Amino acid sequence: MTAAVSPEILCRRIVAGVEQAFVGKTEIVELVMVAILARGHVLFEDVPGVGKTTLARTFAHVLGLSWQRIQFASDLLPADIVGISIYDQKTGKFEFKPGPVFANLLLADEINRTTPRTQSALLESMAEGRVTVDGVTHALPQPFIVLATQNPREFHGTYPLPESQLDRFLVRTSVGYLEGAQEMALIRQHGAPQTLPEAVCGPGEVAALCTAAEAVHVSDEVLAYLHALTQATRAHSAFELGLSTRAAIGFYRAVQARALVSGRTFATPDDVRQLFVPIAGHRVIPTGMTGSASERETIAALLHQIIESVAPPV
């Protein structure tokens, strides 16, 4: 990272660069930025056509990262994602041909439309930053970020992600529709700009930002507040399953990253509050879960109840 540019300023430049192409959704842009700096992955639950591909492509370009897109379908095989070993007759050896997962940023479109076997092919890469093919382990480019999408209102021919896979996503969010005036402006110009904004950094700078986020100070009081919210999801009578310890660790990293994106070197209770629903919404399991879209709204309401019931530090 250039010595003259502080992490806080670089974060602002990245967010501003992304917003040149992805307008009207500062909160979403900042949340994705938080996930990237916390070394996490993002699950978008959204209807088609709201700009998720534009967001992924723009983020990759502004961050100076390589990116790939996979359209998941029922006939997709694990090898289509991670790659395959092909026998080379000239050398008499097997040569590994990497799949699209070998990119800094991977857009996994409609991830719930492929089989559990293929979904699980992403599990090792998301958790460990590597894949294993024919007993040989291959490291993925770093940083490695997955932005996955699924339609929350269409379930025909889909395979819901299991809890173990959902837990690998740091946050779940929804882009949603633009406000009226912003949408009309986008329609008038026939969509997002075709010319992407300039890159403001590269993989090395992104890695340095992740390290800077890990150095953000979290006081004992803020940590205790985060932990109290985590425990409250486990004790709530409406939930069969609350947040795991892994989720709490990711929550902590996300709080540090949000502070950095907000231009601070210390975390606040507001960082914890603002991230609680995106962190917990896809991990908690309510009693008698059916998987309906209305159930997600119920979960969000219950999580807001928890926020109101747990007092933040003064």
Secondary structure, 3 states (H helix, E strand, C coil): CCCCCCHHHHHHHHHHHHHCCCCCCHHHHHHHHHHHHCCCCEEEECCCCCCHHHHHHHHHHHHCCCEEEEECCCCCCHHHHHEEEEEECCCCEEEEEECCCCCCEEEEECHHHCCHHHHHHHHHHHHHCEEEECCEEEECCCCCEEEEEECCCCCCCCCCCCHHHHCCCCEEECCCCCCHHHHHHHHHCCCCCCCCCCCCCCHHHHHHHHHHHHCCECCHHHHHHHHHHHHHHHHCCCEEECCCHHHHHHHHHHHHHHHHHCCCCECCHHHHHHHHHHHHCCCCEECCCCCCHHHHHHHHHHHHHHHHHCCCCC
